[in-house]
Amino acid sequence: MPRLPDGDPAPASGGLPDAALASMAGRPWGVYLHVPFCSVRCGYCDFNTYTLGELGPGASTDDFATTALAELDLAATVLGRNAGPVHTVFVGGGTPTLLPPADLVRLVAGIRDRFGLAEGAEVTTEANPDSVTLADLHELAAGGFTRVSIGMQSVVPHVLRTLDRTHDPARVATAVEGARAAGLATSVDLIYGTPGESLDDWRSSLEAAVALEPDHVSAYALVVEEGTRMAVQVRRGELPMPDGDDEADKYELADELLSAAGYGWYEVSNWARDDAARCRHNEGYWRGDPWWGVGPGAHSHVGGVRWWNVKHPRTYAAALAEGRSPAAGRETLTADQRRDEVVLLGVRLREGLPLDVLDANGRTAVAGLVADGLVDGRAAVGERRVVLTRRGRLLADAVVRRLLGV
């Protein structure tokens, strides 16, 4: 599990500079709720998650909603009148649906009570196919959720075993159909590049995902993170390291099959049936909108100030019980750092990046990127925007480095 950054000390009050608060005026913003519980720790995952057997008193699923509501009270105090209604809510983890649906609904109600929800607000929860029932989905929809993101990952049993995923692939279809019946928009999440996964395995997963007819598909390349069980297996030679060329082939196959099925890419790893089916919460991150992250290890960003909560659920709960902010540290980004983030995130979007965001060296680099087939020349000349080609999407990090001159 990665360590938190050092940063600067965070005030116990959670207070923010006036300039950061003022920057929220009139801007859409979101709330992220991190539920850190999982029934099984997957070998590839480095998220801040815990199985119930790892946790002691003060960090149970029974107490979580009450504790998270206390952080929402803190957010309401800190943000005050600067915050308008919340535009997006995303409940992630971990496995949020290990909490009772009533607790998830209670958290959404807590956000509505403290800030209000904008008209047409997007309210998403992640769900494991084995931990959500049809009754749960109907209760979530009735309680204000509008969207569910289902962790499919793969339909191939040996790939799921390598990932330590325990769900039956058939349960994914049941979950998607149940969500649709409840009136929820649906997304499925896939992972490619798992050791031992063939191109045909990946094709099978993509075809199964398309057959479900979800509104949205995410497909992420597997990254072997330090500190995970998979990293140990790779180091011991028990599993091969994912191959970059293999992952590139699989990305191209994903884009071909999803495009043919009517899904358009709008961010390097995300495809949607239409613009209305995009994940607006994640678009807020990529645009640099403000968000408050609630929960152990959750990160937040308001007006160039970024902070992160303590990681362990028990320590998190203790801070809030004592009336203190659970923040472990924070940093204030410089103007150059904020510009670099605009480039880093904005270039990943289908709309691309306005050329005038770049400095002189970055604008000069665009011609070479067009010549190398990484940036769309017509968009660069006609629209004055940096828009990635498919090959550019495969090499997005390299494009960013050239635009920033690093």
N, C-alpha and C positions, 0 to 999 in steps of 0.2 A: 504494500500500500504506500503511495508516495507521501512524503512528509509535507506538511504545510510550509509555505514560504515564511521567512522570518518577519519581514515587514517592520513597521513601527508599532509601538504600543497602542492599543485601542482603548479609548476612554470607557470607563465602567458604565457611564450613562448611555453609551452608544451614539452620542451627539455627533453631528456632522457640521462642517463649515457652512456659513451662510451662503456662500457662492454655489456650493454643491446643491444645497436645498433649493435655491432660486432657479437652478437649471431645470428643475422638474416641471416648472410652470407650463401648463398646456401640452406636455409631452405624454404620449402613451407610455405605460410602464407595466411591469409584470411582477408576479410573485412566484418564486420557485419554492416548493415544499419538498425537502429531502427526507424520505422515510428509510432509515438505515437497516431495516430488518430483511433477512433472507432465510429461507428454510435450509438452503445448502449454499455454501460458498463456491462459486464457479472458479475453476483453476485459472482462467484467463483474466478475471475481473480484478481491477485495482481500485474500484470505487470504495467509498467509505461505508462498508456494510458489515453486518455482524449476524451470525446465526444466534437464535434465541439462547442456546446453551452457553454462549460466550459472555452473556450479559448478566450482571447482578442486579440487586435492588435499585430502584430509581431509574431504570432504563427499560422497562417492559413495554410491550405493545399496549397494554392497558392504560399506561400513563401518558403515552406519546402525544395524543391529541391535546390534552390539557397543557402539557409543556409547550407544544408548538403555539398554542393560542397565547401563552404568556409572551412568546417572542413577537407575535403579532401586536400585542398590546405595546410592547417596546417600540415597534416600528411606527405605530400610530402616534406615539408620543414624540418620537424623533422627527418624523416627517411632517406632522401637523397639517396645516392648511396648504402646504406646498404640493401635497399629493392629491391629484384628482382621482377619479374612479379607476380601478384596476382594469386593464384591457385583456390581460392574459394570466392564466394560472396554470402551472404545470406541476403535477405531483410525480416525482421520480424516486429512484432508489438505487439499490435495494428493490424490494417488491412491495409497492404500496398496497396491493390488494391482500397482503397478509393482515392489514388492519381491517376491522369490520367496516362495511360500507357506511354505517352510521357515523363512524369517526371521520371518514373522508368527507362526508357531507357536512359534518359539523365544522370541519376546517374551512370549507368553502363558505359556509354561513358566517364564520368568524371573519373572513376577508370582506364579505359583503357588509357585515355590520360595522366594521371599522373604517372602510374606505369607500364602499359602494362598488358595484361592478358596472362597467361601461355597457351600453346597449350592444348586444351581439358579442359579448365577451366570450373568448375561447377558454374553456376549462378542460384540461386534459389530465388523465392519469395513465401511467404505465400499468401494465397488467401482465402477469404470467399466466399462460393458458391453463395451468393446473390450479391456480389459486383464485379464479373468478368464476362465478356461476351466472346462469341466466337471471336468477333473482337478484344477485348483486348488481348486475348491469342495469336492470330496471330501476333499482334503488338509487344508483349513482345518477342516472339520467333524471329521475324525479327530483334529485337533490341539487341539480344545477350543473352537472357535468355535461359537456357537449361532445367530448372526443375521447377515444381510448387508443393507446398505442400498445400493441401486443407483441411481446418478445417471441418471435418465431425462430430467428437465427438460422435454422436449416430444417429440412424435412428428412435428411439422411441420417439414419440411426447411428452409424459409426462416427459421423461428424458431431452429432449432439453428445455422444459419449466422450469424445476428446475434449469438448467444451465443458463437460460436467453438467450439461443441461439435462434435467430429469423429466421434462414433460413428454407426453405422447404426442407425436406430430399431428395426429388426428384431432387433438384437442384445440389446435389453432383454428381450424375451420369452425368448430363449435363456438369458440369465443368470438370470432368475427361475425358469424351469423347471429349470435345472441346480441352483440353490440348493435348490429344493424337493426334487429327487431326492436331494440329498446330506443331507437332513434338517435344513436350516437354515431358520429363520424368515426371512421376506422383507419388506423395505420398499422402496418406490420414492419418490424425491424429484422433485418437480415445481417449476417456476418459472413464475409468471404475470406478465403486464404487460410482456413484452419489446416494445420498439418494433416496430411492424408486425404484432403478433399480434392477430388479430381474436377476437371472442367465439366464433365458430365454430371457429377454430384451437384455442382453449383447450378447448372442448367435446370436440374430437377427442382431445386429449391425455388429458383426464379419462376419457373412455370407453375409450380404449386401456389406461389404467392399471387401471381397474375390471375390464376383460376379463382381465387377467393374474391376478386374484384374489390379490394379495399380502395379507400379514397386516396391513400398516400402510402408510399414505400420508402423506407430508409435502408441503405446498404452501406455497411462500413467495413473497411479492410481490418482484419485482425492485427492488432499490435501486441507484441509480447512485452508486457510491462515488467520492469524490475520489481522484485518483491512478491510476485505472484507464483503460484505453484507451477504454472506452465513455464515460467522463466527457469525454474529449477529443472524441470523436465528437459528443456532445450539444452541447458548447460550440461546436463548429464548425458546428453546424446540419446535420450529416450524418445524425443520428438525432434523433427527437423525445424529449423527456423523458417517461418513463412518466406516465400521467394517473391521478390519485387516484380519480376517479369510475369510470374503466374498471377499475381494480384492485378497487374495491369490488364492481362487477358480477361480476367473475370470482371473487372470494371467495365471494359468495353462490351462484354456480353450482356451485362446488366443493362447498360444504356441502350443497346440494340433491342433487347427483348421488351424492356419497359416502354421505350419509345414506340415500338410497333404495337403495343397494347394500349396506347393512348395516354401514357404518362409522360409528362414533360419535366425535365430537370429544372429546378429553380435554385438549387445549391449543390455543390459538388457531390454530396452523398445523399441527396434527397430528391424524390420525384413525386409529383402530384397530378391528379386527374385534371385539375384546372386550378386557377389562381385561388379560388375560394377554399380549396382543399389543402393549401400550404399550411405548415405549422407556424402560426403567427407568433407564438411565444419564442421559438428559436429564431425567427426572423428578427425579433427585437434584440437578441444577443448580437446578431450579425450586423445590425444597424447601429449598435451602440446605445440603444435605449436603456433607461434605468431599470434595475430590478432589485428586489430584496429577496435574499435567499434565507429561508427558514429551515432550521434543522441542524443536526451535528455535521460539521464540516462544510456546510453550505457557504457559497461565495455570493457576494452582493456587489453592486456597482451603482453609484449615484454621482453624476457630475464630475467624473474623473477621480473619485475616491472609491477604492476597492477594499473590501474587508472580507474576512473568512472566519467562520466559527470554529471553536474547539471541536475535535473530531469524535471523542468518545461520548456516547449518549448519556452516560452517567454524569460526566463532568459538565456537559451541556445543560442537563436538567438542574444540577446543583447551582450553576451560575444564575439561572433564571429564578430559582427558588429563593435566592438571596437578593433578588432585585437588581442583578448586574447584567450587563450585556454579555452574551456568550462569545463575543468576538475574541479570537486569539491574537489578531494583528491586523494591520491595514497599511495601505500605501496610497499616496496621492500621485497620480500620473502627471508627468510633465507634458507640455504641449507637443513635444516631439514624440513622446511615447503614445499619446492619444492619436496623433496622425498616423503613426506606424500601425496601430490597431485598426484604424479605419481602412488602411490598405490591406492588411492581413485578412480581415474579415470580409470587407466589401468585394474584393476581387473574386471571392468564391460564389457570388450570387449571379444568377442568369442575367440580371440587369447590368452587372458589371460595375465598374468604378469610374467616376468622372475623371478625365485627365487632369482637371485643374486641382484635384486633391494632391497630385504628385508634385514633388519639387522638380527643379530643372533637370537633374540627373535622371530622375524617374521617367519624366516625359521623353527624354532622349532614349532611354532603354526600350521604349515601346516599339520603335521601328525594328530593332533587332528581334524582339519577341514575335512580331508579325512575320518577319522573314523566316524565323524558325518554326512557324506554324503553331505557335502556342497561344497567340492572341488573334482575334478576328480582325482582319485589316479593314473591312468595310465599316465595322462598328467604330474602330479607332479613328478613321478619317471622317466618316459621315456623321456619326453621333458623338464623337469626342469622348468615347468611353472605352475602357479596357474590359473586353469580354473574352473569356477563355474559350478556346476551341476544345473539342473532346480531348485532344492530346494535351492541351494546356491544363485541363482538369486533372489529368493523370500526374502532371508535374506542377501542381499549383504552388507547392512550397518553393520550388525553384523559381517560379515566376515572381513570387513575392520578394524573394531575396534580390533578384535583379532590379525590381522596381524600387527597392529600398537601398540598393547599392551595398548589400552586406554579403 
